[in-house]
């Protein structure tokens, strides 16, 4: 080769961007504790611990199926199966292909809100709203495990929280939250509307009609009537909906009509709300709060049960793990369905439903340990990414490339995470990574792009470190504020650990025999909804980022 050609080749090589070696995670382990196990004949609330909000449920024969909101996390809308309402196994994700929905750079609490699952004539339907990414849509499947179809958009349906009702005559109806006639008269003023739906063409039939304006008592200016479902019993139509907002004033209310399009009359004041915790003392022990957004289901024996969201604060209204799915029987011995008598606390332990027990699914509540050795063909269904996947598996490891997009950048970072499902939990991993200057890889506990905690192997000023960082708002640096750092002398694998204790977290690493504290008793209230806002819960898992 001529001298000039060699010089040009070397110049091109030096000018080429340096491709960093990926961070290799050998395994990840999650351990959570939540009191003694349930006794024989009892189940534990919540039935789905951690970030599993807005449950919707349907029954097909002896099989129950349940879905939850996931907002801008991917894959979205987990689909669960159970035969006893207590043990649940995730069988799929309804949004499991990036081409179905594009979450772009949405805030993590946008995206898919409050899905509703229904079954009719051998076909499963999920209606949902993709907030800031397309509006209302319907997807279908013959097998609830998937694959689910691409969205059929419903462009004429304004608002959120659609639900489907199939009547005895074969007609189908969509109910949802929209603006009231004439617009909202005060903050939180919304309405419930009904409109005919064609399950064959997946299109609306038109002529929408407002059936609830504001809530059960308009004179009190009720707020955020939403999450509606219609049920038919003894020839009457019952509209069940949430009211009061999803925080401490959350509740569930019921109205009744003789025809599906109304008029709907609320239950008497002594009955509504049929579920709430807002009238209980705030300082009660082991509280469940914010109960509401319920979905009802009938059992083969004619009884009724309800799944609903609630929260378990560790102090006041502080909770890091998000809104969870709870289970209660419904007393429909009278005219109206009642989940809890007024002033009754949601029980943490309760008698199981009258169904044959069906254990065997991985635990979703109570004390348990879950470990992933990353040796399968893909990640388990419990893992999610921010907006879109950005990882790969290889050689028995999870591989994350340290790209320029970090977890604080409203993008698609190299980050995979599972839910923190307990207030007291430990997450541990083993990483092999030789960071370049400014690169980092480790574990993140994240509520959203602006509120997170990390412990990571990094290099700063030419020195390898283990760094703990905290981001508590948009004014903090994109990679957080350093709250602890120790030199990392040994080469080879490093283990990293996050220990959660309510609103305080500890961070440590191990490159030899003993664990070394990097930061202890860190204020983790930045991971609470009270601080971070939004509708999600803390997600914990491996991440990597470049400069």
C-alpha positions in Angstrom: 0.0 0.0 0.0 1.3 3.5 -0.9 2.4 5.7 2.0 -0.4 8.2 1.2 -3.0 5.5 1.3 -1.7 4.3 4.7 -1.8 7.8 6.1 -5.4 8.3 4.9 -6.5 5.0 6.4 -4.9 5.8 9.7 -6.6 9.3 9.7 -10.0 7.7 9.0 -9.5 5.2 11.8 -8.6 7.9 14.3 -11.5 10.0 13.2 -14.0 7.1 13.6 -16.1 7.2 16.7 -15.0 4.9 19.5 -17.6 2.1 20.0 -17.6 1.3 23.7 -17.8 -2.3 24.8 -21.3 -3.0 26.3 -21.9 -3.4 29.9 -22.5 -7.1 30.6 -24.9 -8.0 33.4 -24.6 -11.7 34.5 -27.8 -11.8 36.6 -30.3 -9.8 38.5 -32.1 -10.7 41.8 -35.0 -9.0 43.4 -36.1 -9.8 47.0 -39.1 -8.3 48.7 -40.7 -8.8 52.2 -44.3 -8.3 53.2 -45.2 -10.0 56.4 -46.0 -13.6 57.1 -47.6 -15.8 54.4 -51.4 -16.0 54.2 -53.0 -18.8 56.1 -54.8 -21.7 54.4 -58.1 -20.4 53.0 -56.9 -16.8 52.8 -55.4 -14.5 50.2 -53.2 -11.5 50.5 -54.0 -8.0 49.2 -52.8 -6.6 46.9 -53.0 -9.6 44.5 -50.7 -7.8 42.1 -48.2 -5.9 44.2 -46.3 -2.9 42.7 -47.1 -0.8 39.6 -50.2 -2.5 38.4 -52.9 0.2 38.2 -56.3 0.5 36.6 -57.2 -3.2 36.5 -59.9 -4.5 34.1 -61.2 -8.0 34.3 -63.3 -10.4 32.3 -64.3 -14.1 32.6 -64.5 -16.7 29.9 -65.9 -20.0 31.3 -63.6 -20.8 34.3 -60.8 -18.5 33.1 -60.3 -15.0 34.3 -58.2 -12.4 32.4 -56.9 -9.1 33.7 -55.0 -6.1 32.2 -53.4 -3.0 33.6 -52.1 0.4 32.5 -48.4 0.8 31.7 -48.4 4.3 30.2 -45.1 4.9 28.3 -43.4 1.7 29.4 -42.8 -1.0 26.8 -44.0 -3.7 26.3 -47.4 -2.4 27.4 -50.6 -3.6 28.8 -49.7 -6.9 30.6 -52.3 -9.7 30.2 -52.8 -12.0 33.2 -54.7 -15.3 33.6 -56.1 -16.9 36.7 -58.6 -19.6 37.6 -59.0 -18.7 41.3 -58.7 -14.8 41.3 -55.8 -15.1 43.7 -52.9 -16.7 41.7 -52.1 -14.8 38.5 -49.7 -15.6 35.7 -48.7 -13.1 33.1 -49.3 -14.7 29.7 -48.5 -11.8 27.4 -48.4 -8.1 26.6 -51.0 -6.7 24.4 -48.6 -4.0 23.1 -45.5 -6.1 22.3 -44.3 -4.7 19.0 -42.9 -1.2 18.6 -45.0 -0.7 15.4 -48.3 -1.0 17.3 -47.8 2.3 19.2 -45.1 4.9 19.1 -44.4 6.5 22.5 -41.7 8.8 21.0 -40.3 11.0 23.8 -43.5 11.1 25.8 -43.4 11.7 29.5 -43.5 8.3 31.3 -47.0 8.9 32.6 -48.5 9.5 29.2 -49.1 6.7 26.7 -51.6 3.9 27.4 -54.2 4.8 30.1 -56.7 2.4 31.7 -57.2 -0.5 29.2 -60.5 -2.4 29.3 -60.6 -6.1 28.3 -63.8 -7.8 27.1 -64.7 -11.1 25.3 -67.5 -11.6 22.8 -68.2 -14.3 20.2 -64.8 -16.0 20.5 -62.9 -12.8 20.3 -61.0 -10.7 22.9 -61.1 -6.9 22.8 -59.0 -4.3 24.5 -60.1 -0.7 24.2 -57.7 2.0 25.4 -56.5 5.5 25.1 -52.9 6.4 24.0 -52.6 9.8 25.5 -50.6 12.2 23.3 -49.9 9.3 20.9 -53.1 8.8 18.8 -56.1 8.8 21.1 -58.6 6.0 21.5 -58.3 2.6 19.8 -59.3 -1.0 19.9 -57.1 -4.1 19.5 -58.3 -7.7 19.2 -57.0 -11.3 19.6 -58.4 -14.8 19.4 -55.9 -15.9 22.1 -55.5 -13.5 25.0 -51.8 -14.4 25.2 -51.4 -12.8 21.8 -50.6 -11.7 19.3 -52.9 -8.8 19.5 -53.8 -6.8 16.4 -52.5 -3.4 15.4 -54.7 -0.6 16.7 -57.9 0.3 15.0 -58.2 3.9 15.8 -61.5 5.6 17.0 -60.9 9.2 15.8 -64.4 10.4 16.7 -64.1 9.3 20.4 -62.8 12.2 22.5 -61.6 11.7 26.0 -60.1 8.7 27.9 -60.9 5.4 29.7 -63.1 3.6 27.2 -64.9 0.4 28.2 -66.9 -2.0 26.1 -70.3 -3.6 27.0 -71.9 -6.4 25.0 -75.7 -6.6 25.5 -77.8 -9.8 25.3 -79.2 -8.8 22.0 -75.7 -8.7 20.4 -75.4 -4.9 20.4 -72.1 -3.4 21.6 -71.6 -0.1 23.4 -68.6 2.0 24.3 -68.7 4.1 27.5 -65.9 6.6 28.4 -64.9 9.9 30.0 -65.4 12.9 27.8 -66.0 16.7 28.2 -69.5 17.5 29.4 -72.0 19.1 27.0 -71.1 22.8 26.9 -67.6 22.2 28.3 -66.2 21.9 31.8 -67.6 24.4 34.3 -64.8 23.7 37.0 -61.5 21.9 37.3 -62.1 18.2 37.2 -65.6 18.5 35.7 -66.0 15.5 33.3 -68.8 13.4 32.0 -69.6 9.8 31.0 -70.8 9.2 27.5 -72.2 6.1 25.7 -72.0 5.3 22.0 -72.8 2.3 19.8 -69.8 0.2 18.6 -69.6 -2.2 15.7 -67.5 -5.2 16.9 -67.1 -6.5 13.3 -65.8 -3.3 11.6 -64.3 -1.9 14.9 -65.9 1.4 14.2 -68.3 3.7 16.1 -71.9 3.8 15.1 -72.3 7.5 16.0 -74.8 9.5 18.0 -72.9 9.6 21.3 -75.0 10.5 24.4 -73.9 11.9 27.7 -75.3 9.8 30.5 -73.5 11.2 33.6 -72.7 14.9 34.0 -70.0 15.4 36.7 -70.8 12.5 39.0 -73.5 11.1 41.3 -74.3 14.5 42.9 -73.7 17.4 40.5 -74.6 19.9 43.3 -71.3 19.0 45.1 -69.2 19.6 41.9 -67.7 16.1 41.8 -64.5 15.6 40.0 -62.9 13.1 37.6 -65.8 10.7 36.9 -63.9 8.1 34.9 -63.1 4.4 34.3 -66.7 3.5 33.5 -68.1 -0.1 33.1 -71.6 -1.3 32.4 -73.0 -4.5 33.9 -76.4 -6.1 33.4 -78.2 -7.9 36.3 -81.8 -8.9 36.6 -82.7 -6.9 33.4 -81.2 -3.6 34.8 -78.1 -1.8 33.7 -75.6 -0.7 36.3 -72.9 1.9 35.5 -69.9 1.6 37.9 -67.3 4.4 37.7 -64.5 6.0 39.7 -64.9 9.5 41.2 -62.8 11.9 43.2 -59.4 11.6 41.5 -56.9 8.8 41.9 -55.4 10.1 45.2 -56.7 9.9 48.7 -60.2 11.0 47.7 -60.6 8.2 45.2 -63.9 6.3 45.3 -66.2 4.0 43.3 -69.8 4.9 42.6 -72.8 3.2 40.9 -75.8 4.3 38.9 -78.7 2.2 37.4 -80.9 2.4 34.3 -83.7 0.4 32.7 -82.2 0.8 29.2 -78.5 0.8 28.2 -78.6 4.4 27.1 -80.2 5.7 30.3 -81.3 7.7 32.1 -79.0 6.5 34.8 -80.0 7.2 38.4 -77.3 7.1 41.2 -77.7 4.8 44.2 -78.9 6.5 47.3 -76.4 8.6 49.3 -76.2 5.9 52.0 -74.9 3.5 49.4 -72.6 5.6 47.3 -69.7 5.4 47.3 -69.6 1.6 47.1 -65.9 1.6 47.7 -63.5 4.2 49.2 -61.0 4.6 52.0 -61.2 8.4 52.2 -63.4 8.4 55.3 -60.8 6.5 57.4 -58.3 8.1 59.8 -55.1 9.0 58.0 -53.0 7.7 60.9 -54.5 4.2 60.9 -52.0 1.3 60.9 -50.9 -0.5 57.7 -53.2 1.7 55.6 -54.5 1.0 52.1 -55.4 4.3 50.4 -56.8 5.7 47.1 -59.1 2.7 46.5 -61.2 2.9 43.3 -61.2 2.3 39.6 -62.9 -1.0 40.1 -63.8 -3.7 37.6 -66.5 -6.2 38.5 -66.7 -9.9 37.4 -69.3 -12.6 38.0 -68.4 -16.1 39.1 -69.9 -19.3 37.8 -71.9 -19.7 41.1 -73.5 -16.3 40.5 -71.4 -14.3 43.0 -69.5 -11.2 42.1 -66.0 -10.0 42.9 -64.1 -6.8 42.2 -60.6 -5.8 41.3 -59.5 -2.2 42.0 -56.5 -0.1 42.5 -55.1 1.1 45.8 -51.9 2.3 47.3 -49.9 1.3 50.4 -48.2 4.5 51.8 -45.2 4.1 54.1 -45.9 7.6 55.6 -48.8 10.1 55.0 -49.5 9.8 51.2 -45.9 8.7 50.3 -45.5 5.5 48.4 -42.8 4.6 45.9 -44.2 1.4 44.5 -47.2 2.9 42.7 -50.8 1.9 42.5 -51.5 -1.8 42.9 -54.3 -4.3 42.1 -56.5 -5.4 45.0 -59.4 -7.9 45.2 -62.7 -7.9 47.2 -66.0 -9.7 47.1 -69.0 -7.7 46.0 -72.2 -7.9 48.1 -75.0 -7.9 45.5 -77.7 -9.5 47.8 -79.7 -6.3 47.5 -80.5 -3.9 44.7 -77.0 -2.3 44.6 -73.5 -3.8 44.5 -71.4 -2.9 47.5 -67.6 -3.7 47.8 -67.0 -2.3 51.3 -69.4 -0.9 53.9 -68.7 2.7 54.7 -65.8 3.2 57.1 -64.4 -0.3 56.5 -60.7 -0.8 55.8 -59.5 -2.8 52.8 -58.4 -6.1 54.4 -54.8 -7.2 53.8 -55.8 -10.8 54.4 -59.2 -12.1 53.5 -61.0 -15.4 52.7 -60.3 -16.8 49.2 -63.1 -16.8 46.6 -65.3 -19.9 46.3 -63.2 -21.3 43.4 -60.9 -24.3 43.1 -57.4 -23.2 44.2 -55.0 -22.9 41.2 -51.5 -22.2 42.6 -48.3 -22.6 40.6 -47.9 -19.2 39.0 -44.8 -17.1 40.0 -45.6 -15.0 43.1 -47.1 -11.6 42.5 -47.5 -10.6 46.2 -46.2 -11.4 49.6 -42.6 -12.2 50.5 -40.7 -13.7 47.5 -37.4 -13.7 45.6 -37.1 -13.5 41.8 -33.9 -14.1 39.9 -33.0 -13.8 36.2 -29.8 -15.3 34.9 -30.4 -13.8 31.4 -29.7 -17.2 29.8 -33.0 -17.5 27.9 -33.8 -16.5 24.3 -35.4 -13.2 25.6 -36.3 -11.3 28.7 -39.2 -12.4 30.9 -42.5 -10.7 30.5 -42.0 -8.8 33.7 -39.2 -6.7 32.2 -39.9 -3.4 30.6 -38.1 -0.5 28.9 -38.7 3.2 28.7 -40.8 3.8 25.5 -39.0 1.1 23.4 -36.4 -1.7 23.9 -32.7 -0.9 23.7 -30.9 -4.1 24.9 -29.7 -7.5 23.7 -28.8 -10.9 25.2 -25.6 -12.7 24.5 -23.3 -15.3 26.1 -25.7 -15.7 29.0 -25.6 -12.0 29.8 -27.7 -8.9 29.4 -25.8 -6.5 27.2 -26.4 -2.7 27.4 -24.6 -0.3 25.1 -23.6 3.0 26.8 -25.1 5.3 24.3 -25.6 9.1 24.7 -29.2 8.7 25.7 -29.6 8.4 29.5 -32.5 7.6 31.7 -33.0 11.4 32.3 -33.2 12.3 28.6 -36.9 11.5 27.7 -35.7 9.0 25.1 -35.1 5.4 24.7 -32.1 4.6 27.0 -30.3 1.3 27.5 -32.4 0.4 30.6 -34.5 -2.6 31.4 -36.4 -2.7 34.7 -38.9 -4.7 36.7 -41.4 -3.3 39.2 -40.4 -2.6 42.8 -43.2 -4.5 44.5 -42.5 -4.0 48.1 -41.7 -1.1 50.4 -38.9 -3.2 51.8 -36.9 -4.8 49.0 -33.4 -5.6 47.8 -32.2 -5.5 44.2 -28.8 -6.9 43.3 -26.8 -7.5 40.0 -23.4 -8.4 38.8 -21.7 -6.3 36.1 -18.6 -6.5 34.0 -17.8 -3.1 32.5 -14.7 -1.0 31.7 -16.1 2.5 31.5 -14.6 5.2 29.4 -14.5 8.7 30.8 -18.1 9.8 31.7 -19.6 6.4 30.9 -21.6 4.6 33.5 -23.5 1.4 34.0 -25.3 -0.1 37.0 -28.7 -0.2 38.7 -31.4 2.5 38.6 -34.5 2.9 40.7 -36.6 5.2 38.6 -40.0 6.8 38.9 -39.6 8.9 35.7 -36.9 10.8 33.7 -36.6 13.5 36.3 -36.9 11.4 39.5 -34.5 8.5 40.1 -31.6 7.0 42.1 -28.6 5.2 40.6 -25.6 3.2 41.8 -23.1 2.7 38.9 -19.6 1.9 37.8 -18.2 5.0 36.1 -15.0 6.8 35.3 -14.4 10.5 36.3 -11.2 12.3 36.0 -9.5 9.1 34.8 -10.5 7.3 38.0 -12.9 4.3 38.1 -15.6 4.9 40.7 -18.8 3.5 42.1 -21.1 6.5 42.2 -24.5 6.9 43.8 -26.6 9.7 42.3 -30.1 11.2 43.0 -32.2 13.2 40.6 -35.2 15.0 42.2 -36.5 17.3 39.5 -35.7 19.0 36.2 -33.3 21.4 37.7 -30.9 18.6 38.7 -28.3 17.3 36.2 -29.5 14.7 33.7 -27.5 12.0 35.5 -28.4 13.2 39.0 -26.5 14.8 41.9 -23.6 12.7 43.4 -24.5 11.7 46.9 -21.7 9.1 47.4 -18.7 7.9 45.5 -15.9 5.4 46.3 -12.8 4.5 44.3 -13.0 1.1 42.5 -9.6 -0.5 42.6 -10.1 -4.1 41.6 -10.7 -5.2 38.1 -13.3 -7.9 37.2 -16.9 -8.4 38.0 -18.6 -5.9 40.4 -21.8 -6.6 42.3 -24.2 -3.7 43.0 -27.0 -3.5 45.5 -30.0 -1.2 46.2 -31.8 -1.8 49.5 -35.2 -0.1 49.9 -36.7 0.7 53.3 -39.8 2.7 52.8 -38.6 6.2 52.0 -34.9 5.5 52.7 -32.6 3.5 50.4 -29.1 2.1 50.9 -26.5 1.5 48.1 -23.5 -0.8 48.2 -21.0 -2.6 45.9 -18.8 -5.7 46.2 -15.8 -6.6 44.1 -14.3 -9.1 46.6 -15.7 -10.8 49.7 -17.4 -8.0 51.6 -20.0 -5.4 50.7 -18.9 -1.8 50.8 -21.4 1.0 51.5 -21.4 3.8 49.0 -24.4 5.7 50.5 -26.7 4.8 53.3 -30.1 6.2 54.5 -30.6 8.2 51.3 -33.8 10.2 51.0 -35.8 8.2 48.5 -39.1 10.2 48.7 -38.1 11.6 45.3 -39.4 8.2 44.1 -42.8 8.7 45.6 -45.8 9.9 43.5 -46.2 12.7 46.1 -42.8 14.1 44.9 -42.5 12.9 41.3 -46.1 13.2 40.3 -47.6 11.0 37.5 -49.4 7.6 37.7 -46.6 5.0 37.7 -44.4 3.2 40.2 -40.7 2.7 40.8 -39.0 0.4 38.4 -35.6 -1.1 39.2 -33.0 -2.6 36.9 -29.8 -2.4 34.9 -28.9 0.6 32.8 -25.9 2.0 30.8 -25.2 5.5 29.5 -22.3 7.2 27.5 -21.4 10.8 27.3 
